Amino acid sequence: MALDFLVQSACLDETGQPLPGRLPFEPGCERRRPVRQGEALPWRKTDWPASIHAAQQPQGYMASDATRGQVMGQEAAIQTFDYGGGEYAFGRLDPSADGGQVAVLDRNGADLAVTQDGARPGQLQWFLSPGCRFGAPLAAGWLIFGAEIPNGRWAESVAHLRIAPAPDACPSNFYTALTRWRRETMPVPIRFHDDARMREVPMEVILSEHFGGATVPKAGHLERFWYARGLGMVRWERWEDPARNPRVAERATWFAQTHRCIPVPFSERPAPDWAMVDCRSWTNFRRATAGETMRPIPWPPG
């Protein structure tokens, strides 16, 4: 069940073949399966552009494909960050900007294991837990959700993690991160590359909150994620405490003016005075046409 929220699905015809352009929330998608790493995409999702760029760049700035694969022998959801526009191109690996993140699954839930972004070109960052041992299976540390995902209420745990340069570079001490998760059915705003009209679609969603400390008062920031069934991650937010960073108010004011992320359920202040300083909403869809081959970028490397 958890994999259905972490990766995107292909709708299938009566012979079991993917239907190009058909989305999981549309009629005619009674049969579907997760898209596998390396295969052609029947559709892809990109982020919403800022209002001042919507006419010139309706496809947004970043595509994010999420497929089923394996990392170090573990079942994984591989999510890519694929920039387009200007010097970058969708569908082409641009090492100075592109990257992704990998979530691994086991009987205890799902954890982010590794990430890469344009701030550190060519560098993988591994999120490791105290279970890390040299020569042992991967011990991912960034908790997304646990084995039980309650409907309509929060579950929570304090995760222990540390960033490392390799999966076996086991740290000696760790940070704490209050993590909360829940499952909801909620309206999600969507649009298409060739049709910018906003509409809302009810979707089953897992929300996950990752605080930068063991409690909210001790945390200076929050990262909040929405994972929709059949689509993968559809929204990410970062909130910060202005008492810890004097530039938060300025950044939050600027970001709100972009209109890149319109309000959705559970997009709320985690504490008084906190402000949202960044967000992406990957519900801007592009359909593959008949005969078109559209693939994720080849990430992670190796």
Steps between C-alpha positions, in 0.01 A plus 500: 500500500774751592668463161180623332556841660874526435504423126288593202270250330427412140139438401465174306288392205323165479824330393697641793689760296544860627261756356694808379371819660247342736532619863411292807228740618320497163220269381623186326781426744342207684813289434843643576848414627809690620730632228835322512839668490622544143171443318313758295271738686132524399491844666721717716451772756678833531469785747278805466672808356492838669214714373741734318648205306182299434447624144862453387574181696171316561689175566660646814862463609545145627365162395485234769450139394466226762555139397540160662851361524766369735787658691758275664264204477204677663170588337504871431307794361735704282391860462687728258548878497524597132535871422385651172512848347789730420825302487327184628276252317235261623587137434874567486730449796653840583756416770534859621132516600318166486480235770241315703431305811441134584254358750549141617223279636493222753259359759562803724383757243689730264814711539695731273844349448682732261458832321682725254425856389656780301655655812749209507545386137619143471477432872263248654396565858400193700255526791618238749355377828666353812444157343783568254771231506786448254415209272138486620186582296423867446369671815305799368428776749252763375167357613205569267238284672483192717341160449157624608354805324189617685211652309390839628751539782873545549748230596844613605850389590837664566748385235877508541704573189816655361616589149800299378699486172453125449251230610762334720657821640326441830487815719576490872226743606161595364243778482141459616196567283141496619306331218120489461288330236134433418273396213222721363269536203516862390456728197826556311534784243624389158571651158645383166782632282255573221210612721587734787150501650515398865269221611482288813506121514429296816801282578611261771814652648763417762636809673843490664658770719873508583606749768861606556497395865344261750212737577338791318642763743851358447467486121603790282331371187246257357487310172151380411418249226182386321506155333193424284390147410609422145697824459788498749606820676283787382595781738787608725517795738771651720405710802740688727496680834579872446632524856796289387557661160444873438456448124201269531241778477660645187525162330142406595360826361684451172392139466132571570501747210603228253171308547687176427319312777136583562344403835403135553375312808763462774720776356503691825744660742664236718548760776408868554696743281664226290497574127515297180821586314489248215261255335448295186172359376553222243143478371561662162458206262631415155347209310705273276354472152460177304839383379694748719780370723533706814741378768634622835856627516754223581540564872646393740836455328648152473 
